Amino acid sequence: MVTKRILYRPPAPPEPAEHTTAAPASSAADWGLLLVRLTFGLLMAGHGAQKLFGLFGGSGLTKTGMSFASLGYRPGKLFATIGGLSEFLGGLGLALGLLTPLAAAALIGVMVNAMVTVTGAHGLWDTDGGVEYSVCIAVVALAVAAIGPGRLALDRLFRWGTGGWTEAALALGLGGGAAAITLAL
């Protein structure tokens, strides 16, 4: 009898079940990112629409092309089209959270060009015609590429939809590279 008691081990009490909860469909951070993306993205798309289509009080492509030519971009209308499309499509991409690293690159490239050719000579503050606005747009675009567009974005279905160092480097590299090429022409 003694042997039976020593060899017999009662089963261990069951461990308490872990409390599992399903991940929420979206969080405050996702909604915050959506707010940032929509605000900056749609404003940039509108800015591009001013250049391309003359909407929202804009000059339209012909007058914008003349302004670009006066800044040294030749042919002015071609570079106005590139700049307008970069703002319009980059802004829409950022707003929708679609191809976010490329959308961020488009906005970064345009803002670098704006800083170098238009606002850089006027210092930092926008009240003096400085780089303040352009820096803010470029940094927000880069930050969204790094953080990722959040769950409330079309990119959630793709590998790059979570953001990261690679996505941020891609946005900065493509945007900065495109700006450098454009400025060198």
C-alpha positions as CSV (number, residue, x, y, z in Angstrom):
1,M,0.0,0.0,0.0
2,V,2.8,2.3,0.8
3,T,4.3,1.7,-2.6
4,K,1.2,2.6,-4.4
5,R,1.0,5.9,-2.6
6,I,4.6,6.8,-3.5
7,L,4.3,5.8,-7.2
8,Y,0.9,7.3,-7.6
9,R,1.0,11.0,-8.3
10,P,-2.3,12.8,-8.5
11,P,-2.6,14.9,-11.6
12,A,-1.5,18.5,-11.3
13,P,-4.2,20.9,-10.8
14,P,-5.1,22.6,-14.1
15,E,-3.4,25.9,-14.7
16,P,-5.7,28.8,-14.8
17,A,-6.6,29.6,-18.4
18,E,-5.0,32.7,-19.8
19,H,-7.4,35.6,-20.3
20,T,-7.4,36.1,-24.0
21,T,-9.1,38.9,-25.7
22,A,-9.4,39.5,-29.4
23,A,-7.4,42.4,-30.6
24,P,-9.6,45.4,-31.2
25,A,-10.5,46.2,-34.8
26,S,-8.9,49.6,-34.4
27,S,-7.3,51.6,-31.6
28,A,-7.0,55.3,-30.8
29,A,-3.6,55.2,-32.5
30,D,-5.1,54.0,-35.7
31,W,-7.7,56.7,-35.6
32,G,-5.1,59.3,-34.8
33,L,-3.0,58.1,-37.8
34,L,-6.1,58.3,-40.0
35,L,-6.6,61.9,-38.8
36,V,-3.0,62.9,-39.6
37,R,-3.1,61.0,-43.0
38,L,-6.4,62.6,-44.0
39,T,-5.5,66.1,-43.0
40,F,-2.0,66.2,-44.5
41,G,-2.9,64.0,-47.5
42,L,-6.0,65.8,-48.6
43,L,-4.4,69.2,-48.1
44,M,-1.5,68.1,-50.3
45,A,-3.9,66.6,-52.9
46,G,-5.7,69.9,-52.9
47,H,-2.4,71.8,-53.3
48,G,-1.6,69.6,-56.3
49,A,-5.1,70.1,-57.7
50,Q,-4.4,73.9,-57.6
51,K,-1.4,73.4,-59.8
52,L,-2.8,70.8,-62.2
53,F,-6.4,71.9,-62.5
54,G,-6.7,75.4,-61.2
55,L,-9.0,74.2,-58.4
56,F,-9.4,75.8,-55.0
57,G,-8.2,79.2,-56.3
58,G,-5.1,77.7,-57.9
59,S,-3.3,79.0,-61.0
60,G,-3.7,76.0,-63.2
61,L,-1.0,74.2,-65.1
62,T,-0.1,77.0,-67.6
63,K,0.5,79.7,-65.0
64,T,2.1,77.3,-62.6
65,G,4.4,76.2,-65.5
66,M,5.5,79.8,-66.0
67,S,6.2,80.1,-62.2
68,F,8.3,77.0,-62.4
69,A,10.2,78.3,-65.4
70,S,10.9,81.5,-63.5
71,L,12.5,79.4,-60.7
72,G,14.8,77.8,-63.3
73,Y,12.9,74.6,-64.0
74,R,13.0,74.0,-67.8
75,P,10.5,73.2,-69.3
76,G,8.4,74.8,-66.6
77,K,5.1,73.2,-67.6
78,L,6.7,69.7,-67.5
79,F,8.1,70.3,-64.0
80,A,4.8,71.9,-62.9
81,T,3.1,68.7,-64.0
82,I,5.5,66.5,-62.1
83,G,5.2,68.6,-59.0
84,G,1.5,68.8,-59.2
85,L,1.1,65.1,-59.7
86,S,3.5,64.4,-56.9
87,E,1.4,66.5,-54.5
88,F,-1.9,65.3,-55.8
89,L,-1.2,61.5,-56.0
90,G,1.2,61.5,-53.0
91,G,-1.5,63.3,-51.0
92,L,-4.2,60.9,-52.1
93,G,-1.9,57.9,-51.4
94,L,-1.1,59.3,-47.9
95,A,-4.8,60.0,-47.2
96,L,-5.9,56.5,-48.3
97,G,-2.9,54.8,-46.7
98,L,-2.2,53.3,-50.2
99,L,1.4,52.7,-51.2
100,T,2.4,54.8,-48.2
101,P,6.2,54.7,-48.7
102,L,5.8,55.8,-52.3
103,A,3.3,58.5,-51.4
104,A,5.6,59.8,-48.6
105,A,8.5,59.8,-51.1
106,A,6.5,61.9,-53.6
107,L,5.7,64.5,-50.9
108,I,9.2,64.5,-49.5
109,G,10.7,65.1,-52.9
110,V,8.3,68.0,-53.7
111,M,9.0,69.6,-50.3
112,V,12.8,69.3,-50.6
113,N,12.5,71.1,-54.0
114,A,10.3,73.8,-52.5
115,M,12.7,74.3,-49.6
116,V,15.7,74.6,-52.0
117,T,14.2,76.8,-54.7
118,V,11.6,78.9,-53.0
119,T,11.6,79.0,-49.2
120,G,15.1,78.2,-48.1
121,A,16.4,81.7,-48.6
122,H,13.8,83.1,-46.3
123,G,14.8,81.3,-43.1
124,L,12.7,79.0,-40.9
125,W,9.4,80.7,-40.3
126,D,6.5,80.7,-42.7
127,T,5.6,84.3,-41.8
128,D,8.9,85.3,-43.5
129,G,8.3,82.9,-46.4
130,G,10.6,80.3,-44.8
131,V,10.7,76.5,-44.8
132,E,8.5,75.8,-41.8
133,Y,5.5,74.5,-43.8
134,S,7.6,72.3,-46.1
135,V,9.6,70.8,-43.2
136,C,6.4,69.9,-41.4
137,I,4.9,68.2,-44.5
138,A,8.1,66.3,-45.2
139,V,8.5,65.2,-41.6
140,V,4.9,64.0,-41.3
141,A,5.2,62.1,-44.5
142,L,8.4,60.4,-43.3
143,A,6.9,59.7,-39.9
144,V,3.9,58.0,-41.4
145,A,6.1,55.9,-43.6
146,A,8.1,54.9,-40.5
147,I,5.1,54.2,-38.2
148,G,3.0,52.7,-40.9
149,P,-0.5,53.9,-42.0
150,G,-2.3,52.0,-39.3
151,R,-5.2,49.5,-39.5
152,L,-7.5,52.0,-41.1
153,A,-5.6,52.0,-44.4
154,L,-5.6,50.1,-47.6
155,D,-1.9,49.2,-47.1
156,R,-2.9,47.0,-44.1
157,L,-3.2,44.2,-46.7
158,F,0.4,44.5,-47.8
159,R,3.8,43.7,-46.2
160,W,4.8,47.4,-46.1
161,G,1.6,48.3,-44.3
162,T,3.2,48.1,-40.9
163,G,5.9,50.7,-41.6
164,G,9.4,50.3,-40.3
165,W,13.0,51.4,-41.0
166,T,12.9,50.0,-44.5
167,E,9.8,51.9,-45.5
168,A,11.1,55.1,-43.9
169,A,14.5,54.7,-45.7
170,L,12.7,54.0,-49.0
171,A,10.6,57.1,-48.6
172,L,13.5,59.3,-47.7
173,G,15.8,57.8,-50.3
174,L,13.4,58.0,-53.2
175,G,12.1,61.4,-52.2
176,G,15.6,62.8,-51.6
177,G,17.0,61.2,-54.7
178,A,14.3,62.4,-56.9
179,A,14.7,65.9,-55.5
180,A,18.4,65.8,-56.1
181,I,18.0,64.7,-59.7
182,T,15.3,67.3,-60.3
183,L,17.5,70.1,-58.8
184,A,20.5,68.9,-60.9
185,L,18.6,69.2,-64.2
